[in-house]
Amino acid sequence: MPEIELLLAAPRGFCAGVRRAIDAVSDAIDRHGAPVYVRRPIVHNLAVVRRLEAQGAIFVEELDQVPRGAVVLLSAHGVAPAVAEEAKARGLVVYDAVCPLVAKVHREVERHRRDGRHVLLIGHSGHPEIEGTLGRLPADRATLVGSISDVEKLNIGADQPAAYAVQTTYSVDDAAAIISSLSARFSDLAAPPASDICYATTNRQAAIRTIAARADAVIVVGERFSSNANRLAEVAATHCGSVQLVAQASELEWSRLPVNGTIGVTAAASAPEESVTEILASLADRRRLRIREVSVTDESISFRRVNIG
């Protein structure tokens, strides 16, 4: 078989917030028995959702699909306060698996609201994290900004007190450009005390940036509806002309992979390592692999488990 060099990005795959959310569903099933209900995908990965369904989780879109008095978990992406209030009104036993780093952004925007600032939320329209964050602010006190052109269209006075916050899975480079544009526009612009983009997003984007520049093709393991997976693919595409975003080996387009040369592989923060292993095994069926892990940093962050009473 032809031989290729395979550059395996590190860090890759699950972050601490994803592990915490998955553990919360499993812990709730252990504590309360099946079924337990989960509003929306607990994380954006179908393999994870299917595994939890096999354990006894039932995924629903809205709380009106949950029987009164049942156990329900809220996803890692966070929800608007109105969702939690609805759950309480329906008499549900609620566990919130929101990522602590998303909860940090919630606290920041609520502080800006109390300080009388208009919040400029940098993120992707329709993403559940954005919906949950905007749901904490009056409609006239927040504006979603997704590009520099959105900044240019803002109908807000340059001297109005403002603040910005960023979706935790946003592109590091895109956020920097938008923040620069906001800083040039507003005379009184409050910033987060530390970057809102989570450590896992930052680290995974740095890792794929490093290996994509050296690869003939890149495989990003993750779902197409995952924000952090799409950002990894976008970052890779700025350095490599052939990038595939796939959730499983059956989705690979073999014609886009070199017969010889170098392939880079990474995984989104919501993608399990088992999916990476499956894709490497599929590659090994057609190529002799010389695997080299390329690490940009060590990750040791962990979060306390959700308290399942």
C-alpha positions in Angstrom: 0.0 0.0 0.0 1.1 3.6 -0.5 2.5 5.3 2.6 1.4 8.6 4.0 2.4 10.7 6.9 -0.5 11.4 9.2 -0.3 14.5 11.5 -2.7 14.0 14.4 -3.6 17.3 16.1 -3.4 17.6 19.9 -5.4 18.7 21.6 -8.5 17.4 19.8 -11.9 16.0 20.7 -13.9 16.3 23.8 -13.4 19.4 26.0 -14.2 19.6 29.7 -17.6 21.1 29.2 -18.7 18.4 26.8 -17.5 15.6 29.2 -19.4 17.3 32.0 -22.6 17.5 30.0 -22.4 13.9 28.8 -21.7 12.7 32.4 -24.7 14.7 33.6 -27.1 12.7 31.4 -25.5 9.4 32.4 -25.6 10.4 36.1 -29.3 11.4 35.9 -30.2 8.0 34.4 -28.3 6.3 37.1 -30.0 8.3 39.8 -33.5 8.5 38.5 -33.7 5.6 36.1 -34.8 5.8 32.4 -36.1 7.7 30.8 -34.7 11.1 31.4 -35.4 13.9 28.9 -32.9 16.2 27.3 -33.9 19.5 25.7 -32.1 19.7 22.4 -28.8 17.8 21.7 -26.8 17.8 24.9 -23.8 18.4 22.6 -23.6 18.7 18.9 -22.7 15.2 17.9 -25.1 12.4 16.7 -22.9 9.6 17.9 -23.0 10.9 21.4 -26.8 11.5 21.2 -27.3 7.9 20.0 -25.2 6.4 22.7 -27.1 8.3 25.4 -30.4 7.3 23.8 -29.3 3.7 24.2 -28.8 4.3 27.9 -32.3 5.7 28.3 -32.2 9.4 27.3 -35.0 10.9 25.2 -34.1 14.0 23.3 -36.8 16.6 22.6 -36.9 20.0 21.0 -39.1 21.8 23.5 -40.3 21.3 27.1 -43.9 20.8 26.1 -42.8 17.4 24.8 -41.8 16.4 28.4 -44.3 14.8 30.7 -45.1 16.8 33.8 -42.9 15.9 36.7 -40.3 14.2 34.6 -36.5 14.6 34.8 -35.1 17.0 32.1 -31.5 18.2 31.4 -30.7 21.4 29.6 -27.8 21.3 27.1 -24.2 22.5 27.5 -25.0 25.5 25.2 -27.1 27.2 27.8 -30.7 28.4 27.7 -32.5 31.7 28.2 -34.0 32.2 31.7 -37.5 31.8 30.2 -36.8 28.1 29.4 -35.8 27.4 33.0 -38.9 29.2 34.2 -41.1 27.1 31.9 -39.5 24.0 33.3 -40.3 25.1 36.8 -43.9 25.9 35.8 -44.3 22.4 34.4 -43.1 20.8 37.6 -40.1 19.2 36.0 -37.0 18.0 37.8 -34.4 20.2 36.0 -30.6 19.8 35.8 -28.7 22.5 33.9 -25.6 21.1 32.1 -24.5 24.5 30.8 -20.8 24.7 30.2 -19.2 26.8 33.0 -17.5 28.9 30.3 -20.9 29.7 28.7 -22.3 30.6 32.1 -19.3 33.0 32.5 -20.5 34.9 29.4 -24.0 34.9 30.8 -22.8 36.6 34.0 -20.8 39.1 32.0 -23.7 40.3 29.8 -26.0 40.5 32.8 -23.4 42.8 34.5 -23.2 44.9 31.3 -27.0 45.2 31.4 -27.0 46.4 35.0 -24.3 48.9 34.1 -26.5 50.4 31.4 -24.3 49.2 28.4 -25.6 48.0 25.1 -24.2 44.5 24.5 -22.7 43.6 21.1 -22.8 39.9 21.0 -20.3 38.4 18.5 -21.6 35.1 17.2 -23.7 33.1 14.7 -27.4 33.8 14.4 -29.6 30.8 15.4 -26.9 29.0 17.4 -28.3 27.8 20.7 -25.6 29.5 22.7 -26.5 32.8 21.1 -30.2 32.3 21.7 -29.5 31.5 25.4 -27.3 34.6 25.8 -29.6 37.0 24.0 -32.5 35.6 26.1 -30.9 37.3 29.2 -31.1 40.8 27.7 -33.9 43.1 26.7 -34.2 43.2 22.9 -33.3 46.8 22.7 -30.1 46.4 24.8 -28.4 43.8 22.7 -27.3 43.4 19.0 -25.9 40.3 17.3 -22.8 41.0 15.3 -21.5 38.4 12.9 -19.2 40.3 10.7 -17.3 43.6 10.1 -20.1 44.6 7.8 -22.6 44.2 10.7 -20.4 46.6 12.7 -20.6 49.1 9.9 -24.4 48.9 9.9 -24.9 49.4 13.6 -27.4 52.2 14.4 -25.8 53.0 17.8 -24.1 56.2 18.7 -20.3 56.0 18.9 -20.3 57.6 22.3 -23.0 55.3 23.7 -21.7 53.0 26.5 -21.3 49.6 25.0 -19.7 46.2 25.7 -18.9 43.1 23.6 -19.2 39.4 24.3 -18.2 36.5 22.1 -19.7 33.1 21.4 -17.4 30.6 23.1 -16.9 28.5 19.9 -16.3 31.4 17.5 -13.3 31.7 15.2 -10.4 33.3 17.0 -9.3 35.2 13.9 -12.8 36.4 13.0 -13.5 37.6 16.5 -10.2 39.5 16.6 -11.1 41.4 13.4 -14.6 42.2 14.6 -13.4 43.4 18.0 -10.9 45.6 16.3 -13.7 47.2 14.3 -15.8 47.7 17.4 -12.9 49.3 19.3 -12.4 51.8 16.5 -16.1 52.7 16.4 -17.0 53.1 20.1 -15.3 55.5 22.5 -16.6 53.6 25.6 -16.4 49.8 24.9 -16.1 47.3 27.8 -14.3 44.1 27.1 -14.4 40.7 28.9 -11.8 40.4 31.6 -10.5 37.3 29.7 -11.3 36.0 26.2 -14.9 34.6 25.9 -13.7 32.1 23.3 -13.1 29.0 25.3 -9.7 27.4 25.9 -10.8 24.3 23.9 -11.8 26.3 20.8 -8.6 28.3 21.0 -6.4 25.3 21.4 -8.0 23.2 18.7 -7.9 26.1 16.2 -4.2 26.6 17.0 -3.4 22.9 16.5 -5.2 22.6 13.2 -3.5 25.9 12.0 -0.2 24.3 12.8 -0.7 21.0 10.9 -2.9 22.3 8.0 0.0 24.3 6.7 2.1 21.1 6.4 -0.7 18.9 5.0 -1.8 18.0 1.5 -5.3 17.3 2.9 -7.1 17.8 6.2 -9.8 15.7 7.9 -11.9 17.4 10.6 -13.9 14.9 12.6 -17.2 16.4 13.7 -20.8 17.2 12.7 -21.7 19.7 10.1 -24.2 21.3 12.5 -21.4 21.8 15.1 -20.1 25.4 15.3 -16.7 24.4 16.7 -16.3 21.7 14.0 -17.1 24.2 11.2 -14.7 26.8 12.7 -11.9 24.1 12.6 -12.7 23.4 9.0 -12.6 27.1 8.1 -9.3 27.6 9.9 -7.8 24.6 8.1 -9.1 25.8 4.7 -7.0 29.0 5.0 -3.9 26.9 5.0 -4.8 23.8 3.0 -6.7 23.4 -0.3 -8.4 20.1 0.6 -10.4 20.0 3.8 -13.2 17.5 4.7 -15.5 17.8 7.6 -16.9 14.3 8.4 -18.6 12.7 11.3 -17.7 9.1 10.4 -15.5 7.2 8.0 -18.2 6.4 5.5 -18.4 10.1 4.7 -14.8 10.4 3.5 -14.2 11.4 -0.2 -11.2 9.3 -1.1 -10.6 11.1 -4.3 -9.7 14.2 -2.2 -7.0 12.4 -0.2 -3.4 12.0 -1.5 -2.1 8.6 -2.5 1.2 9.7 -1.0 2.0 12.8 1.1 0.6 14.2 4.3 -2.8 14.2 5.8 -3.8 16.2 8.9 -6.5 15.0 11.3 -8.2 16.8 14.1 -11.6 16.5 16.0 -14.1 19.0 17.2 -14.6 19.5 20.9 -17.9 17.6 20.6 -16.5 14.7 18.7 -15.6 11.4 20.6 -12.2 9.9 20.2 -13.9 6.7 18.9 -14.9 8.6 15.8 -11.2 9.5 15.2 -10.2 5.9 15.8 -12.7 4.7 13.2 -11.4 7.1 10.6 -7.8 6.2 11.3 -8.7 2.5 10.9 -10.4 3.3 7.6 -7.3 5.1 6.4 -5.1 2.2 7.5 -7.1 -0.1 5.3 -5.9 1.8 2.2 -2.6 3.4 3.3 0.4 2.6 5.4 0.3 5.2 8.1 3.2 7.0 9.7 1.3 8.7 12.6 2.8 11.6 14.3 0.9 13.5 17.0 1.6 17.3 16.9 0.9 19.0 20.2 0.6 22.7 20.7 -0.3 22.6 24.4 -1.3 20.3 27.2 -4.9 20.5 28.5 -5.6 19.7 32.1 -8.8 21.6 32.7 -11.7 19.8 34.3 -15.1 20.9 35.7 -17.0 19.7 38.7 -19.8 17.3 37.7 -23.4 18.5 37.7 -24.9 17.9 41.1 -27.6 15.2 40.4 -29.6 15.1 43.5 
